Amino acid sequence: MVNVNVCVGSSCHIRGSYKIIELINNAVKENELTEKVKVSAAFCLGHCMNGVSVKVNEQVFGVNEDSFNEFFEENIKKPALAEG
């Protein structure tokens, strides 16, 4: 299971955290990964200056709409598919 936590704290909220959650949920469904990826909201992940903070398992990334597709492919889809 790939655990994804998206920060919805003040700074990330302003940067578009709810849009990132929507993008992740849609991509998970489109790629038929609902059984392999768990998406949750979280409060401050401590990386407020790097875009919306998204924690995948134990690694934190700064994500925005422009970087989303590459981020999803490399850090969510690839690990989820590797689990078999």
Stockholm file with secondary structure:
# STOCKHOLM 1.0

chainA/1-84         MVNVNVCVGSSCHIRGSYKIIELINNAVKENELTEKVKVSAAFCLGHCMNGVSVKVNEQVFGVNEDSFNEFFEENIKKPALAEG
#=GR chainA/1-84 SS CEEEEEECSHHHHHHTHHHHHHHHHHHHHHTTCTTTEEEEEESCCSCTTSSEEEEETTEEEEECTTTHHHHHIIIIIHHHHHTC
#=GC SS_cons        CEEEEEECSHHHHHHTHHHHHHHHHHHHHHTTCTTTEEEEEESCCSCTTSSEEEEETTEEEEECTTTHHHHHIIIIIHHHHHTC
//
